[in-house]
Amino acid sequence: MIFRLFLALIFGGIIGFEREYRSKAAGFRTITLISIGSALFTITSFKLGAPSNFDRIASNIITGIGFIGAGVVFKDGAFVSGLTTAATIWIAAAMGMALGNGEYMIATATLAPAMTVLLLFEKIQDMIDSFHQVKVYKICFPRDYEAPRIALEEQIKTLDLDYKILRYVRDHDDITFYYNLSGNKKKLDGFAKFLLNFRDVKSFDE
């Protein structure tokens, strides 16, 4: 049993190190403790539930991990962060449960593709993003917004970006438009530079 907990520490530490290196919300210590805790709960479940109710405690680990994972997910408008870290917590708990059950091969077979996704797939994701991204821009215009808005949309067409107005909100003398833009990274960066130098826009956020 001690050996299983030690392996949970090692496996969780490997995944946690990657999250810590990237300065994520759940880092080295958190992921490691989740892995050890899941292993211990699984071991305890088997001991307390024997001989006929082995899932007495282990079945509730998933529910508990769901609450922890939800705590690292943040939403700011259309932007959501922390989903990968939440999924990492989930996979660390699953490996901890496998190790707690003595399924060393399954846990090892899970660690390898998990680390492949975390270390190598980011480069593939960056490559995909360089070809196509979708961003939501919050752009605030002054009272007389029609001419600046037309000029802005002409620039969007010049950059060959696809766009859609999601909604607009008036606040006293200002009016804010929410634009959904899609295209490659270079063109979207060009649009951001245009906004920085476009004096008829009061403010913008992406």
N, C-alpha and C positions, 0 to 999 in steps of 0.2 A: 504493500500500500504506500509506503514511504517512497519507493522507487517511482510509482505512478505520479505522485505529487511532484517529485523532482523533475520528471519528464514534462509535466504540465508547466512548471516554472521555466524550463528551457524553451519549450515550444511557444509559450506566451511571450517570453522575453524576446524571441526572434522577431515575432510579428510586432510587438510593442516597440522594439528598437526602430523599425522602419517608420512607425507613426510618430515617434519622438523626434526622429531625424527631420521629419517634415513639419514639426511643430504643430501637430494636430491636437484637438481638444483632449482626446483620450490617448495618452502616450505610453511610455515604457512601463511605468509602475502600474497604471490602470489596467492595461491589457494583460499584463502578467498576473495580477491579482484576480482578474476575471477568469483566466485559464485555471489557476490553482483552485479558486473557489468552486468552479464548475466541476472539477475533478473530485474535490472533497465531498461536495453535495451528492455526486453520483455514487461514490464509495459508501457514504452514509446511507443513501437510499437503499442500496443493496443489503446493507447490514440490518437496517431497521425493518425493511419490507420483506425479508426472507421469511418463509420460503415461497410465498404466493403473490406478494405485492411489491415487486422489485422497483416499480416506477413511482413509489410513494412520494418521494421528494424530487427525483430527477425530472419528472414531467413538468414541475413548476419552474425549473430553471429557465426555460424558454420565455415564460411570462416575465420573470424578473429581468432577464436580459433585454426584453423589449422596452422596459421602462428606462433602463440605463442607456440604450441606444437612442431613444427619443430625446434624451437630455443633451445629446451632442449635435442634434440637427437644428439648424437655425434658418429662419426664413425672413428675408428682407425684401418685401415687394415680390418681384418675379424671381429673385435670386435665392437659391436654396443651397446651403453648405452643410457639410458634415455627414452626408449620406454614405460616403465610402468608409468613414470612420465607424459609423453605426454598423455597417455590414461587416467590418473588421472585428468589432466586438462580438457580433453574432457568430462569426467563424471561429474566433478564439474560444468562445464558450462551447461550441460544438466539439472542437478538438479536446478541450478539457474533459468533456463528458466521455469522449471515446477513450481517452487515457485512463480516466477513473474506472472505466469498465474493462480495462486491460486490453483494449483494441489498439495495439501499438502500430500495426501496419496501416490500419485505416487512418489513424491520426497522422502518420508520416506521409501517407499518400494524399492527405488533405493539405498539409503544410506546404508541400512542393508547389502545387498549382496556385495556392493562395499567395505565396511570395512572388511567383511569376507574374500574377496579376498586379500586385502592388508595385513591383520594381520595373517590369518591362512594359506592361500595358499602358503606363502613363505616356511613354514615348509614342505609342500607337495612337493614343487619344490626342496628343498634341499634333500629330500629323493629320489626323482627321479634322481637328479644329482649324488647322491652317487652310484647309480646303473649304470648310463650311462651318459657320457659327451662327447662332441666333442670339440676339441681344435686344433688351428692352431699354429704350432711352426715354428718360423723363426730361422734357424740354419745356422751359418756362419762357413765354413770350410776353411783351408788354401789351397794353390795351390795343394798339393798332398792330395786330399780329398778322393780318392777311398777307401783306406783301412779303414780310420776312418768312412766313410759312411757305409761300410759293417758291421763294428763292432756295429755301432749305430743301424742299422736295425736288427741285430741279437738280440740286447737287447730289441728292441720293440717286436720281436717275442717271446722272453723269458717271457716278461711280459704279453703276450697274448693280445696285443693291435692290433686293426685293423688300418692300416695306408695307406695313399696314398700320393704320391708326387704331389703337386698341380702345382708347377713350380720351376725353379731355375734361378738364375741371377748371372752372373760373373761381378765382379768389381775389375779391375786390377788383383792382385794375389789372391783375395778371391772369393769364390763361395758360394752363399747363397741358401739353399734349404728351401722350404715351405712345411712342412709336416702336413697333416690333420690326427689327431689321435683320435680314439674313444675307450672308455672303461669305467670302473668304476673309481671313484675318487681315490681310494687307489692306483690303478695301474698307473694312470696318475701322481700322486704325486711321486710314485717311479721312474718314468721316469724323472721327473724334478730333483730329487736328483741325478740320474745317470748323467744327463747333467752337473750339478754343479761340479761333480768330474771327468768329462771326459776331459782330458787335450788336446785332439786332436780337440776339438771344440773351436773356437776363441771367439764366443759369441752366445747367443741364446735369444729369446724373445717369449713369449706366449700370 
